[in-house]
Amino acid sequence: MEAAEAEAERERGQHRRELRRKAKEAQEAYDELPRLREEVRALKLQVRQLLEELESLTSRRGASAASVERMQATYQQSRSSNSRPGSSGRGQ
């Protein structure tokens, strides 16, 4: 009987340690969210700026506006496929 109680206590201890480890990992991930959201915002802004620069350069060179539109459409398509259902697409 004593051995069974000792085994049960050992298992409870392992379970508590695992819960603490998981809680720590979850908190670290949660704490990292604001930084990652800001990084995503900055990258989206950079993409927009680069697309505008590309459009400006290609219009000066007489390049096809259709090629710029295709690149913009590709970017828009990748943005929409990356957003989650029910998400506004904004980092909240």
N, C-alpha and C positions, 0 to 999 in steps of 0.2 A: 504494500500500500504506500509506504514511504517513497519508494522508487518511482511510482506512478505520479505522486505529488511533485517530486523533484523534477521529473520529466516535463510535467505540465507547467511548472514555474519557469523552466528553461525555455520552453516554447513561447510563453507569454513575454519573457524578456527579449527573445529574438523578434517577436512581433512588434513590441514597443520600439526597439531600435530601428526596425525597418520603417515604421510609421514616422519616427523622427527624421530619418534620412529622406523619406519622400516629402515630408512637410518642408524640410530645408530646401530641397531641389525646387519645389513648387514656389516657395517664397523668392528664391533667387531668380527664377524665370519671371515672376510677377514684377519684381523690382527692376528688371531689365526692359520691360515693355515701354516705358516712356522714352528711353534712349533710342530704342529700335524704331518706334513710331516717328520720332524726329528725323532719324536717318532716312526712313522711307520718304517722308515729306521732302527732305533736301534732295534726294535722288530724283523724285518726280519733277521737282522744280528744274533740276539740271537737265533732265530729258526734254522738258518743254523749251528751255533756253536753247538747247542744241538743235531741236527741230526748227525753231525760229531762225537760228543762225544758218542752218542748212537751206531752209527755204530762201533766205536772203541771198546766200551765195549762189544757189542754183538759178535764181531769177536774174542775177547779174551776169551769169555765164550763159544765159539763154537755154538752160537745161529744161527738160520737160517737167512741167508742173505736175504731170501725172505721176512721175517717179517720186516726187515729194509726197503727194497724196497717198501713194501706196505705202510709203514708210510710216506716215502718220496713221493710216488705217491699221497697219500691222501693230503699231504701238497701242492704239486704242483697243484692238482685239485682244492683245496680251493683257492689258489692264482689266478688261471685262472678264476674261477667263480666270484671272487671279483673285477676283473678289468673291467673297463667300455669299451664298444665298442669304438674303435678309440683311446683308450689310449695305451700308450707304456708300461704301468705298472710301470712307474717311477713317483715319486712325482715331478712334475715340478713346 
